[in-house]
């Protein structure tokens, strides 16, 4: 059953999403060579708590970290351990906040740079950002989940990249994961996918790779990587479908 949120619940998600975006921005500033994933996770947890929230991911049974941090071939659910970032690593930071009874979820992938002033032409990351923008634009009343999936697939494949097929975006709100699933490619005809209605809150995820779509789970039982070792990217925002179109609740300023 797809949940429609009340005006009060949406307001709480707006407040939480704004706080989560601020936390993401602050943690991303600390992504530099030599910094450990554990340090980034600890910073994120501290900032979330200072914002009056709780880390959503620590509410998932068996998961003991505030973030999922994935490096290079890491796709999702990466445990933030002792690995120290290196120049040119591709790192995705995924985190959520539970605020006033509601979850919001966000993720962004960046490349680690030794020198902040160094310009890097990064078509791989630009493709993910562009796909997320297109997907959010498609999240309007009367459209369907399939329109979102199709927008992601089109942009990712246009860049010569591949959507990950085993993982999806999702509804979000009182629970971190709610219906509907939002694939990064069109699994079925658009008309057979759920229709979008005002009040739906969605965590739209663009999950993709340079190589083949197959993934594998590491021995830690959580970290999902590309099976062929190719780079992966992850971009995510929490949005609400409104009568005026999609409203991004976690947009970075």
N, C-alpha and C positions, 0 to 999 in steps of 0.2 A: 504493500500500500504506500503510495507516494504522499508525503505529508505536506500540507499547506500551513505555513506559519502565520501566527497572529501578528498584528501590528506591534504588540509589545515584544514578542519574541524576536521579530526582525530588528527592532530598535536595540535590543540587547546584543544581537549579532553584529550590528553596525558598530557598537561600542567596542565589542571584543575584537572585531576585525581591524579596526583602527589601531588598537593596542598591539595586535599581532603584527601588523605591517611595520609598526615602529620598532618592535623587537627584531624582526627580520633585518631591517635596515641597519640597526646597530651591530648585529652579529656579523653581517656581511662585511662591514668595515674592518673586522678583525681577521678576515680571511687573507692570510699572508703566508709566505714560505716560513716553515719552522713552527707554525702554530699547530697544536694537536687537535684532533677532532673532539677529544674529551674536554679540552678547554672551551671550545665553541659551545658544546652542549651545556656545560656548567654555566656559562655566561647567559645562554638562552633561558635556562631554568630560572636563574636569578632575576632576569629582566621580566619574565612572565609573572613571577610572584610579586615583584614590585609594582606591576600594573594591576594587581588585584585579582589575578587569575590563577589557574592551575594548568600545568602542562597536559594537554589532551592525551598525548601519546603514553604518558605514565599511567593513564587510566585503562590502557589496553592490557588485558590479562597476560602476564608473563614478560611484558616489556618494561624495562626499568630506566629508560632514558627520556629526556624531554624532546629530543630531536631524532630524526633519521638523517644521517649524513652519508652521502654516497660519493665515491671518488672514481673518476675515469670509467671503468666498465661497470661500476655499481649503478643499479637501476633505481631500486627503492628499498626501504626498510634497513638501511645500513646502520649498524651499531657504531656509535661514536666512541672509538677506542683510542689507543695510544699513537696511531699513525700520525706523523707530522707532514703537513702539506709541503709540496715541492713546487718550484716554479713550473708553470704551464699545466699543472694538474687541472682537470675539470672536476669541480665539486658542486654537488647539489645539496642545498639545505632545506629540509622539510620539517615544519613544525606546526603545532596547533595550540590553541588556547581554549580553556573551558572558563567562560565568564558569565556570571549571572544565569547559570543553568544551560548555556548554549555553547556549542563548539563552533569554531571557525578554523580553517585549514589553509596553509599557504606553502609554496615551494618556489625556489629559484635556483638556477644553475649559472655559475660564473667560472671564469678561468683564473687561476692563481697567477699573479704577476709579481715578479721580483721588484720591478720598479713601477710605481703607480702611473708614471708619465708615459710608459711604453705603450704604444698603440698596437693593438692586436686585431687583425682582420679575422673575425670569428663568425663565418657564415653558419657554422654548426649551431651556435647558440642563438644567432639571429633568427634562424628557422623556427626554433622552439618558441621564441617570444612572439613571432608573427602568427604562428599557429594558435597560440593562446588568445591573442587579440581577436582573431577570426572566429574562434570558438565562442568567445564571450559575446561577440556581436550577434551570433546566431541564436543566443539564448533569449528569445523573446516570445511573448504569448502567441499561441497558434502554431508556432514551430514545434518540432519534435526533437527528442534526444538525438535522433538520427541526423538532424541538421547540424548539431554540434559535432558529432563524430565525423561526419563528412567533411566539415570545415577543417578539422584537425588533419585528417588523412590527406586532403588535397594539398595543404601547405607543406606538410612534411615530405610527401612524395615529390612535390614540385622541386624541393631542394635536394633530391636524390637520396633521401634518408628513409628510414623505415619505422612505422609505428610499432610499438610493442603490443602484442595481441593478448597476452595473458593477464594484463593488468588494466584497471579502469579508474576513471573518476567516479564520483558517487554523490548521492544526496548527503546533507550534513545539517545538524541542528541539535536537538536534544541528545542525539547519539552522534558519535564521530563518523560512523558509516551508516547511512540510511539509503533506501531506494531513491532514485533508480541508479543502476550502474550506467556509466557513461564511457563506452569504449573509445579508443583513439582511432578507430577505423569503423567503417560501416559494415556491421555483421549481417544485417538483413535489410529489407526494403524500409525506407524512411517511414512509410505509412504504418508499418508494423511496430514502431517504437513509441514509447510513452509521449503523450502530448505535454507541452510546457504550459503551465498556468501561473498567474500572478500569485506570489506567496511561496513559490517553491524556492528553496535555497540549495545550491549546488556547489560542490567542490569540483571544478573542472580541471582535469589534469592532462597535460600533454607529455606523454611518456614515449620516448623514441630512441633510435640508435643509428649509428653509421653502418651497422652490419645487418645480420639476420635477426628476425624477431624472437627467436627462441631464447629463453632465460633458464638459469639454474640457481638453486638455493645453496648458499655456503653451509659449511658444517655448523656454524653458529645457530642455524635454524631460522634466521631472520633475513640476513642480507641476500637480496636478489641481484644477480649479475647477468650480463649478457653471456650466453653460452659460448660465443666465439671470441670473447675478450675485447670486442669493439666498444668505442665510447658510447655512453648513454647520456641523455639529457632529461630533465624534469622541470616543468613549469606548471604552477598551479595557483589559482585564485578561488576564493569563495564569493559567489555572486547570489543575488536574489533576483528572481524574475518579477518585473513590475509591469503595470499597464503602459508605462512609458518606455519600456525596454529593460535590458539588464543593468543592474547596479552592482559595481564591483566593491565588495566590502573589505577587501584586503589589498587594495591597490597601493603600491609604493608611491610616495609623493614625488 
